[in-house]
Amino acid sequence: MSEAIERFFASLPARAPALLRSPISGTLQIDLTDGNHTEHWYVALAPGSARVSRQEERPADAVLTIGTPLFEGLVTGREAALSAVLRNEATFGGHVVLFLALRRFLPDPPGARDPRETAREHVRRSA
């Protein structure tokens, strides 16, 4: 397990109040695969909170299965989650809202800019 992945999961509870304002709730199981080894992470999401554990008492509402190197790319901003699923490099099943909520925690690619800020700069230069 990489340090970037460990830091990502450790940061979820503190970042949840700012990122999870809508009435989202459920448990997302993230299966990180590396060869014949799979690590299970459980993220229980609720409005304003996220709880991370390695063991869950009940079945998850959704499951994301992804290779560990690709997940490291997601948590460092080098890869995009939806693109990975569409390329069939990761699989997702269950409540799609939980997958969309997880995407809020993932960083933007390095060098990415908010298009609204780019438009504001353009307006300032043209004025």
C-alpha positions as CSV (number, residue, x, y, z in Angstrom):
1,M,0.0,0.0,0.0
2,S,1.4,3.3,-1.0
3,E,1.8,6.3,1.3
4,A,-0.4,8.4,-1.0
5,I,-3.3,5.9,-0.7
6,E,-2.9,5.8,3.1
7,R,-2.9,9.6,3.3
8,F,-6.0,9.8,1.1
9,F,-8.1,7.5,3.3
10,A,-6.8,9.2,6.5
11,S,-7.9,12.6,5.1
12,L,-11.5,11.6,4.3
13,P,-13.1,12.2,7.7
14,A,-11.6,15.7,8.0
15,R,-12.6,16.7,4.5
16,A,-16.1,15.3,4.5
17,P,-17.9,18.3,6.2
18,A,-16.9,20.6,3.3
19,L,-17.5,18.1,0.5
20,L,-20.6,16.1,1.5
21,R,-23.4,18.6,2.0
22,S,-26.1,16.7,0.1
23,P,-28.1,13.9,1.6
24,I,-25.8,11.1,0.6
25,S,-25.6,8.1,2.7
26,G,-24.3,4.6,2.3
27,T,-21.2,2.4,2.4
28,L,-18.7,2.2,-0.4
29,Q,-16.4,-0.8,-0.5
30,I,-13.2,-0.1,-2.4
31,D,-11.3,-3.2,-3.4
32,L,-7.7,-2.5,-4.3
33,T,-6.2,-5.3,-6.3
34,D,-2.5,-6.1,-6.9
35,G,-1.9,-9.4,-8.5
36,N,-3.5,-12.1,-6.4
37,H,-3.9,-9.8,-3.4
38,T,-6.9,-7.6,-2.6
39,E,-7.2,-5.0,0.1
40,H,-10.7,-4.0,1.2
41,W,-11.5,-0.5,2.4
42,Y,-14.9,0.6,3.5
43,V,-16.0,4.3,3.4
44,A,-19.3,5.0,5.2
45,L,-20.6,8.3,3.8
46,A,-23.3,10.5,5.3
47,P,-24.1,14.2,5.1
48,G,-21.0,16.0,6.4
49,S,-19.2,12.8,7.5
50,A,-17.1,10.0,6.2
51,R,-15.9,7.0,8.3
52,V,-13.1,4.8,6.9
53,S,-12.5,1.2,8.1
54,R,-10.9,-1.9,6.9
55,Q,-13.7,-4.2,8.2
56,E,-17.4,-3.7,7.7
57,E,-20.2,-5.5,9.6
58,R,-22.7,-5.3,6.8
59,P,-22.7,-5.6,3.1
60,A,-21.7,-2.4,1.2
61,D,-24.2,-0.4,-0.9
62,A,-21.6,-0.1,-3.7
63,V,-18.3,-1.7,-4.7
64,L,-15.4,-0.1,-6.6
65,T,-12.8,-2.6,-7.8
66,I,-9.6,-1.1,-9.0
67,G,-5.9,-1.9,-9.3
68,T,-3.7,-0.4,-6.6
69,P,-1.4,1.5,-9.1
70,L,-4.4,3.0,-10.8
71,F,-6.0,4.0,-7.5
72,E,-2.8,5.7,-6.6
73,G,-3.1,7.6,-9.8
74,L,-6.6,8.7,-8.8
75,V,-5.6,10.0,-5.4
76,T,-2.6,11.9,-6.8
77,G,-4.6,13.5,-9.6
78,R,-2.8,11.7,-12.5
79,E,-5.8,9.6,-13.4
80,A,-9.6,10.3,-13.7
81,A,-12.0,8.0,-11.9
82,L,-14.8,8.1,-14.5
83,S,-12.4,7.6,-17.3
84,A,-10.9,4.5,-15.6
85,V,-14.4,3.0,-15.3
86,L,-15.3,3.9,-18.9
87,R,-12.0,2.3,-20.1
88,N,-13.0,-0.8,-18.1
89,E,-9.8,-0.5,-16.0
90,A,-12.0,-0.3,-12.9
91,T,-15.4,-1.7,-12.2
92,F,-18.2,-0.3,-10.2
93,G,-21.5,-1.7,-9.0
94,G,-24.2,-0.5,-6.7
95,H,-25.5,3.0,-5.9
96,V,-23.8,5.3,-8.4
97,V,-24.3,8.3,-6.1
98,L,-21.6,6.9,-3.8
99,F,-19.1,6.7,-6.6
100,L,-19.9,10.3,-7.6
101,A,-19.5,11.3,-3.9
102,L,-16.0,9.6,-3.8
103,R,-15.0,11.6,-6.9
104,R,-15.4,14.8,-4.8
105,F,-12.5,13.7,-2.6
106,L,-10.2,13.1,-5.6
107,P,-7.8,15.9,-6.6
108,D,-7.8,17.7,-9.9
109,P,-5.1,16.8,-12.4
110,P,-1.8,18.7,-11.9
111,G,-2.0,22.0,-13.7
112,A,-5.9,21.9,-14.1
113,R,-7.7,25.2,-13.7
114,D,-11.3,26.0,-12.9
115,P,-12.8,27.1,-16.2
116,R,-14.8,29.9,-14.3
117,E,-11.5,31.4,-13.1
118,T,-10.1,31.2,-16.6
119,A,-13.2,33.1,-18.0
120,R,-12.9,35.7,-15.2
121,E,-9.2,36.3,-16.2
122,H,-10.2,36.7,-19.8
123,V,-12.9,39.2,-19.0
124,R,-10.4,41.2,-16.8
125,R,-7.9,41.3,-19.7
126,S,-10.4,42.4,-22.3
127,A,-11.8,45.2,-20.1
